């Protein structure tokens, strides 16, 4: 569209198992989730977006999107020509009440809205608010080594199978020291920290889908709910229950 920004609402009651395969856009993309959750894989990482958050995908970035279940939110494509000062890499961002209302109001504009007046000023304010949005820690960096990616795929498929560093190294066909070194080189994290971040990302996704804290803890292989809550609190600064309550309250 020959406009610097295109914004529209997303309402779907049954997107179970729907995945948009790898693709890219000329404009940058921001997807706000108000209900439900989606996951987005971009070159170099996996992001999970719960209610009250959004994912920013820079223009030209190759990415895929997966939606499970009902979802509501807003989707915006924004051109760099409006001077949007967003990161050059993908990131999850917290959505302030003002940013949410700007997306709602912008979605009501005609696709070919008149430029040079109030509509353009609205888009400029939207860009300003996007630029100051707080980045959230909902990112799982993905290694490029095929052996490490197989480990990541198996962990995502069966996160409850904790395993030891030695067992995962054997699964990848490398020594423990090599596994630790390559994970650090390609993700910027130790193996233990990377595995914990995978658990955080999955926990947020499942909690947003309505799973109980008890079920999430069990599915991630934790022996007790308190140990899971402690891990979650250390990673995101609050308990799972409070985290999701804050996300749901941001919709009101």
N, C-alpha and C positions, 0 to 999 in steps of 0.2 A: 504494500500500500504506500502511495506517495505522501506519507505523513510521518513525522518523527516518532510517533508512538501510536500503537494500536492496543487497546485494552478491552477485554471481554470477560464475562462471567463463565465459570465452569460449574455445571450442576449435572451429576450423573448418579443414578441410583444403583447401577450394577455394572461395574467395570472389572469383575472378577477375572484375574489372570490376563488382563489386557496389557500388552507391551508395545510401545512404539520403538521400532528398531533404530539402529544407529542412523542419525541424520544431523544436519546442521542448519542454522539460520543466519542470514546476513545481519539481522538486528540482534542485540542482546535480548535475553528472555528472563523474566521474573515470574515465578509461579507461586502464588500465595495459597496455602491450604487453610480453610476454615473448619472443615470437618473431614475426617478420614486421614489418610496418609498416602504419600507416594515416595518412590525411590527413584533416584536418577544416577546413572553411571556415566561419568564423563572421563575423557582420557586422563588416567592417573588416579581415579578415585570413585568411591561410592558415597552418595549422600542420601539421607533419609529425612523427609520433611513432614513433621507432625503438625497438628492444628496450631495456629498462631505463628507459624514460621513460613519462610519462603526460600526458594532456591534461586540463585542467580547463575545464569549460564551466559558467558560472554558470546558475542557474535562470532560465528565461525567455528565454535567448539563442537567437536563431534560428540554426540551424546545419545543415550537411550533413556526412556522413561517407562516405569512400571507402576500401574495403579491396581490396587486390590480392594474390591468392595466399593461402597458408596463414597463419593467425594464431592465437596463443594469448595469453591474458591474463585480466584481470579488469575488470569493469565495476561501478561503484557509483553509486547515486543517493542523495544526502545532502541532507536538509532543513536549512534555515537555523535551525530551532528548536533544534538542538543546539549552536548558538553557533560554527559553523565560521567561522574567520577567514581566508577565502580572498579573493583579488583579485576585484573586481567585473567584471573583464574576463577573457576567455579567456587561458590561458597553458599552455605546456608545462612540466612539472616533472620533476626527477630523482627517482627512486624509491629510497629507502634500503632496506637489507635489512629493517629493522623495519617500514617501511610496507608492503613487499611481503608479509611474513608476516601482518601485520594484515589485509590484504585477503584473503589465503588463508583465514585463520581465520574471518573474518566471512562469507565465502562459504559456509561450512559450516553457518551458522545457519539454522533454519527461517525462511521468509518472515515468519511471524507469531510471531517469537521472544518469549519472556517478557520483560517490561520490569521495570526496577527493581532488577535484580540484576547478576550477572556479565556477562550479555549487553549490558546498557546500558553497563556500565563499559568493555567491549571497544570499543563504538562510540565512546565518549567519547575513548578513547586513539587510535583511528583518526583522529578529527577533529583531535586535537592534533598528530598526526604529519603530517597533510596540511597543516596551517597553517604548519609550519616547513619544508616541502619547498622545495628550491632551484629557482628558476625558470631554465629553459634558453632559449638564444637560437635557437629553432627556429621563428621566426615571420616570415612575410612579410606586411607590411602591404599591403593592397590599396586603391588609389585608388577614388574614387567617380565621377570624371569618366569618362563612357563612352569617350572617346577614349583615355584612359590605360589603362582596363581592356582595351581591344582590344590595346594594346601588351603588357600583361601576359599576356593569353591567347595571343598569338602567341609570346612568349618561352617560356611554359610548354610550348607545343606543339613549338617548334623552338629549344631553348635553345642549340644549337650555332651558330646564326646570330648572331654577335656584333653586327655592325653598329656604326655610329658614332652619336653623339648626333644629328648632323644627319640621318642616314638614318631614325632612329626618329621624329624630329620631323616629317619629311616624311610618314612613314607615318601619323602622327596628325593631319596637317593643321594644324600650328602651328609657330611659330618655336622655335629652340633655347632661347632665353631663357624663353619661355613654358612650354615643357616642363619645364625645370629648376625654374622657380618653382612650377608646379602640383604636380609630384612632391614637392617639399619641403613644400608646404602640406598635402598629403593623406597623406603617408607619414612625414614627419619625417626623411627621408633625401634625400641627393643622388641624382641618377639613377644615377651609377656605383655608389654604395653599395647602392642598392635592387637593381640588377641583380646585384651580387655576392651579396646575401642570397638572391636567387632561386636562384642557383647552389648556395649552401650547402644550402638546403632540399631541392632536387632531389638533390644528392649524397648527403645523409643517407638520403633515401628509397630511392635506387637501391642504395646500399651495404647497407642493411638487407634489401633484396630479393635480395642475393647477387651483385650485379655487382662486377667487379674494379675496382680503382682506375684501371687503365689505360683500361678501357672508359668509366668515368664521366668521366675527364678528356677523352677524345676526344668523347664525346657532348655535353659542355658547351662544346666548341669550343676547349679549351686546346691550344696547340701542343706542350706537353710535360707529362709527369707532374709533374716538380718544380715547375713554375709553379702547377699546380693544388694540389699539396700545400701550397705556401707560402700560397696564398689561404685554404685550409681551416684551416691552423694559426692564421693571424691572426684568423680569424672565431671559432673554437671553442677555441683554446688548445692544441690537440694535433693530431697527424697523423691522417689518415683511418683508417689501420690500427689505431692505438692507440685511437682513439675507438670503433670498432666492437668491438674486443677487450674493452674495458671494459664495453660494453653487454651483450655476450654472457656475460661472466664474472658479471655481476650476476644472471643467471638461475640460477646454481648455488648 
